[in-house]
Amino acid sequence: MIRNIIFDWSGTLVDDLPAVWEATNYVLAQAQRAEMTLEQFRAEFCLPFTIFYDKHVPHVPLPQLEAWFHGRFRQAQGSVVALPHAQEFLEFCRAHRLRTFLLSTVAPEHFEAQSRASGFREFLDRPYLGVWDKRQKIHEILTDNKLRPEETLFIGDMQHDIETARHGGIHSCAVLTGYNTLDQLRAAQPDLICEHLGELREILEQNELQLKAPVRQFEEAHPPVVTVGGLIFNTADEVLLVRTHKWSNLWGIPGGKVKWGETSEDALRRELREETNLEITDLEFMLVQDCIHSKEFYRDAHFVLLNYTCRGVEPMEVKLNEEAREFRWVSLDEAAQMQINSPTRKLLQVVVDRRDSTQV
């Protein structure tokens, strides 16, 4: 049973990625190095962050790098916000009398500002801040606070967090809300990967504060899930693709689960409205797909995918919710050249084949 939780801060409880990216690019520019795209930064950044500096700016003394970074970060950290589900998870910990700790590289001055804005400080028994290598601190935390490793869980968004948990002999959970990609986190082999803290809360509630249910119990509690997805066309005959963490950072179509008592078309309209802000018309069913044990999805799952095409209703102003990271309107030919998930690739092929057959 989990009785103690150690949190990472950045990418786990708060979203500071845009501010850290901006500050890091400022450092690179000052050091006369090329700035990075967000995807490049997420792929390259690692902890301890001295490894990142040694690789990209080895000619600049660390004190100068830190002065550049923190100076710029102070200006950018107004963009730091609490991550979705973080507040509810902290309240869940308090309600279940779980002891909570923070182990983070965040500087004390930045934590003070961010925790004041988020209100999260009151939920943490004790923060450990400015820790460059968390592996060197984890045993001290366990000893000082008399935490039993088998009852302690470390939640983080980076490989270093998982390595730290393993070093301390404690449980680990990786969340997809931060810096490392699904592939990077899988390589670290955490005990559990969750899309966000809301999913972890549900797991702990269902399993009475255990991380995992027995396999048989898991399968009985997780029957195949029916989902709907829509390939949305605009007036230029382009299609909307979105990219998410939970599909290995691949592009795909928006959609989601069909609720009890809901028709598939009603579910499609609701899901696309929630995920993209778009209203749709001209719905046409394309195919049904089985998606079982997909390695592209962040966890083991069995989906029955109902795929449609449809058209967006003007004005088509896309506003993504928390599930997707970015979107693009592209032609069908451009979509085929992108890194897309397997179900979406199959859907695109069916759509293209049908168009070709009607033009013959």
C-alpha positions in Angstrom: 0.0 0.0 0.0 1.3 3.5 -0.9 1.5 5.7 2.2 4.1 8.3 1.0 4.5 10.2 -2.3 7.5 12.1 -3.5 6.7 14.5 -6.3 8.9 16.0 -8.9 7.8 19.6 -9.5 8.4 20.7 -13.1 6.3 18.8 -15.6 4.6 16.8 -12.8 2.7 19.4 -10.7 3.3 22.6 -12.8 3.9 23.2 -16.5 7.1 25.3 -16.7 8.2 23.8 -20.0 7.6 26.9 -22.1 9.5 29.1 -19.6 12.4 26.7 -19.3 12.6 26.3 -23.1 12.6 30.1 -23.5 15.3 30.5 -20.9 17.4 27.7 -22.3 17.3 29.2 -25.8 18.4 32.5 -24.3 21.4 30.7 -22.8 22.2 29.1 -26.2 21.9 32.5 -27.9 24.2 34.2 -25.4 26.7 31.4 -25.9 26.4 31.8 -29.7 24.8 28.4 -30.2 21.8 27.7 -32.3 18.4 27.8 -30.6 16.3 24.7 -30.4 12.7 23.9 -31.4 10.5 22.7 -28.6 10.8 19.1 -30.0 14.6 19.3 -30.1 14.7 20.6 -26.6 12.5 17.9 -25.2 14.6 15.3 -27.0 17.9 16.7 -25.8 17.2 18.0 -22.3 18.1 15.7 -19.4 19.0 15.6 -15.7 21.3 16.3 -14.1 21.2 19.3 -16.4 25.0 19.7 -16.2 25.1 16.9 -18.8 23.0 19.1 -21.1 25.3 22.1 -20.6 28.4 20.0 -21.1 27.1 18.7 -24.4 25.9 22.0 -25.9 27.9 24.8 -24.2 31.1 23.2 -22.7 33.1 26.4 -23.3 31.0 28.6 -20.9 31.6 28.4 -17.1 28.6 27.0 -15.2 28.1 30.2 -13.0 27.7 32.2 -16.2 25.2 29.7 -17.7 23.2 29.7 -14.5 23.2 33.6 -14.3 21.9 33.7 -17.9 19.3 31.0 -17.3 17.8 32.3 -14.0 17.8 35.9 -15.2 15.7 35.0 -18.2 13.6 32.5 -16.3 12.5 35.2 -13.8 11.1 37.1 -16.7 9.4 34.1 -18.3 8.0 32.3 -15.3 4.7 34.2 -15.3 3.7 31.6 -17.9 4.1 28.7 -15.4 0.7 27.2 -14.4 -0.5 24.3 -12.4 -1.0 21.2 -14.5 -4.5 19.8 -15.0 -5.5 17.3 -12.2 -2.6 18.4 -9.9 -4.8 20.2 -7.5 -7.2 17.3 -7.3 -4.4 14.8 -6.8 -2.9 16.8 -3.9 -6.3 17.0 -2.3 -6.7 13.3 -2.8 -3.4 12.8 -0.9 -4.5 14.9 2.0 -7.9 13.2 2.2 -6.2 9.8 2.4 -3.5 11.1 4.8 -0.7 10.3 2.5 2.6 12.0 3.4 3.9 14.2 0.6 7.3 15.4 -0.3 8.9 17.3 -3.1 12.3 16.5 -4.8 13.1 18.9 -7.5 15.9 20.8 -9.3 13.8 24.0 -9.1 15.6 26.9 -7.5 14.1 27.9 -4.1 13.3 31.4 -5.4 11.4 30.0 -8.4 9.6 27.5 -6.2 8.5 30.3 -3.9 6.9 32.2 -6.7 5.3 29.3 -8.4 4.0 27.6 -5.2 2.5 30.9 -4.1 0.7 31.3 -7.4 -0.5 27.6 -7.5 -1.2 27.3 -3.7 0.5 23.9 -3.7 3.0 24.6 -0.9 0.4 23.8 1.8 -0.1 20.3 0.4 3.6 19.4 0.8 5.0 18.1 4.0 8.6 19.0 3.1 10.2 20.3 -0.1 13.7 19.4 -1.2 14.8 22.1 -3.7 17.7 22.9 -6.0 18.8 19.3 -6.1 20.9 18.8 -9.2 21.2 15.0 -9.0 18.2 13.5 -7.2 19.8 10.1 -6.9 22.2 11.7 -4.3 19.3 12.9 -2.2 16.7 10.1 -2.2 18.2 8.0 0.6 18.5 11.1 2.8 14.8 11.8 2.3 13.8 8.2 3.1 16.0 8.1 6.2 15.2 11.6 7.5 11.5 11.1 7.3 11.5 7.4 8.2 9.8 6.3 5.0 9.5 2.6 4.2 10.6 2.1 0.5 7.8 -0.4 -0.2 5.2 2.2 0.9 6.8 5.1 -1.1 6.1 6.3 -4.6 8.1 8.8 -6.7 6.1 10.6 -9.4 8.0 12.3 -12.2 8.1 13.1 -15.9 11.7 12.4 -16.7 14.0 9.4 -16.9 16.1 10.8 -14.1 13.1 10.6 -11.8 12.6 6.9 -12.6 16.3 6.3 -12.1 16.1 8.1 -8.8 13.2 5.9 -7.6 15.1 2.8 -8.6 18.2 4.0 -6.8 16.1 4.5 -3.6 14.4 1.1 -4.0 11.0 2.8 -4.1 8.0 2.6 -6.6 8.0 4.9 -9.6 5.3 6.4 -11.8 6.0 8.4 -14.9 3.5 11.0 -16.2 3.2 12.3 -19.8 2.7 15.9 -18.8 6.3 17.1 -18.9 9.6 16.9 -20.6 10.4 13.4 -21.7 8.5 11.5 -24.4 6.7 8.2 -24.0 9.6 6.3 -25.7 12.1 7.9 -23.3 10.0 7.1 -20.3 9.4 3.5 -21.4 13.2 3.1 -21.8 13.6 4.0 -18.1 11.1 1.2 -17.2 9.0 2.8 -14.4 6.5 0.7 -12.5 3.6 2.6 -14.1 3.1 5.2 -16.9 0.0 7.5 -16.6 -1.2 10.2 -18.9 -1.6 12.6 -16.0 -2.2 12.7 -12.3 -5.9 12.3 -12.7 -5.4 8.8 -14.2 -3.1 7.9 -11.3 -5.6 9.0 -8.8 -8.2 6.7 -10.4 -5.8 3.8 -10.3 -5.0 4.3 -6.6 -8.7 4.7 -5.7 -9.7 1.6 -7.6 -6.8 -0.5 -6.2 -7.1 0.7 -2.6 -3.8 2.6 -2.8 -2.0 -0.2 -4.6 -0.2 0.7 -7.8 -1.4 -2.3 -9.8 -4.2 -4.7 -9.7 -3.6 -8.4 -10.4 -3.7 -9.2 -14.2 -7.0 -11.1 -14.1 -8.6 -8.4 -12.0 -7.2 -5.8 -14.4 -8.6 -7.5 -17.5 -12.1 -8.0 -15.9 -12.1 -4.3 -14.9 -11.0 -3.1 -18.3 -13.1 -4.6 -21.1 -12.6 -3.4 -24.7 -13.3 0.3 -25.0 -15.4 1.6 -27.9 -14.1 4.9 -29.2 -15.0 7.3 -32.1 -12.6 9.4 -34.2 -13.1 11.9 -36.9 -11.0 13.0 -39.9 -12.2 16.6 -40.1 -12.1 18.4 -43.5 -12.1 22.2 -43.9 -13.3 24.2 -46.9 -9.8 23.9 -48.5 -10.2 20.1 -48.4 -7.4 19.9 -45.8 -7.7 17.5 -42.8 -7.1 18.2 -39.2 -4.3 16.2 -37.4 -3.4 16.5 -33.7 -0.4 15.3 -31.8 -0.6 13.8 -28.3 1.8 12.4 -25.7 -0.2 9.3 -25.2 0.2 8.1 -28.8 4.0 8.2 -28.7 4.0 11.9 -29.9 2.6 10.7 -33.2 0.0 12.6 -35.2 -3.6 11.3 -35.3 -7.2 12.3 -35.4 -9.2 13.7 -32.5 -11.8 11.5 -30.8 -12.5 9.6 -27.6 -14.7 7.1 -25.7 -18.4 6.5 -26.3 -20.4 7.1 -23.2 -23.1 4.8 -21.9 -26.4 5.5 -23.7 -24.7 7.7 -26.3 -24.9 7.0 -30.1 -21.6 6.9 -31.9 -22.4 10.0 -33.9 -23.4 12.0 -30.8 -20.2 10.8 -29.1 -18.2 12.0 -32.1 -19.8 15.4 -32.1 -19.2 15.8 -28.3 -15.6 14.5 -28.4 -14.6 16.7 -31.4 -16.2 19.7 -29.7 -14.4 19.1 -26.5 -11.0 18.4 -28.1 -11.0 20.9 -30.9 -13.8 23.4 -30.3 -15.2 22.5 -33.7 -18.8 21.7 -34.7 -19.1 19.2 -37.5 -21.5 18.1 -40.3 -21.6 15.6 -43.2 -20.6 12.7 -41.0 -19.7 9.5 -43.0 -18.7 6.2 -41.4 -15.5 4.8 -42.9 -14.4 1.7 -41.0 -14.1 -0.1 -37.7 -10.6 -1.0 -36.5 -9.4 -3.3 -33.7 -6.5 -1.7 -31.7 -5.2 -4.3 -29.3 -1.9 -4.1 -27.3 -0.7 -1.2 -29.5 2.9 -0.3 -28.7 2.2 3.2 -29.9 -0.3 3.9 -27.1 1.2 4.7 -23.7 -0.4 1.8 -21.9 -1.8 -1.6 -22.6 -5.3 -1.3 -24.0 -8.0 -2.9 -26.2 -9.9 -0.4 -28.3 -12.6 -0.8 -30.9 -12.2 2.3 -33.1 -15.1 3.7 -35.1 -13.7 6.0 -37.7 -15.6 8.7 -39.5 -15.0 11.6 -41.9 -16.8 14.9 -41.5 -16.6 18.6 -42.3 -16.0 21.4 -39.9 -18.6 24.2 -39.6 -17.5 27.8 -40.0 -16.0 29.6 -38.2 -13.4 26.9 -37.7 -11.3 28.2 -34.9 -9.4 25.2 -33.4 -8.9 25.4 -29.6 -7.2 22.3 -28.2 -8.0 21.0 -24.8 -5.4 19.4 -22.5 -5.3 16.1 -24.4 -3.5 17.4 -27.5 -0.3 19.4 -27.8 -0.5 20.9 -31.3 -2.6 20.7 -34.5 -2.1 21.1 -38.3 -4.4 21.4 -41.3 -2.8 19.5 -44.1 -3.7 17.9 -47.4 -4.2 14.1 -47.6 -0.9 13.8 -49.4 0.9 15.8 -46.7 -0.7 13.8 -44.0 0.6 10.6 -45.5 4.1 11.9 -45.2 3.8 12.8 -41.5 4.6 10.6 -38.5 1.1 9.4 -37.8 -0.1 6.5 -35.7 -1.1 3.2 -37.3 -4.9 3.5 -37.0 -4.8 7.0 -38.6 -2.6 5.7 -41.4 -5.1 3.0 -42.2 -8.0 5.4 -42.1 -6.2 7.8 -44.5 -5.6 4.9 -46.9 -9.3 4.0 -46.9 -10.3 7.6 -47.5 -7.9 7.9 -50.4 -8.9 4.6 -51.9 -12.6 5.6 -51.8 -11.9 8.9 -53.5 -9.8 7.3 -56.2 -12.6 4.7 -56.8 -15.3 7.4 -57.2 -13.1 9.3 -59.7 -12.6 6.4 -62.0 
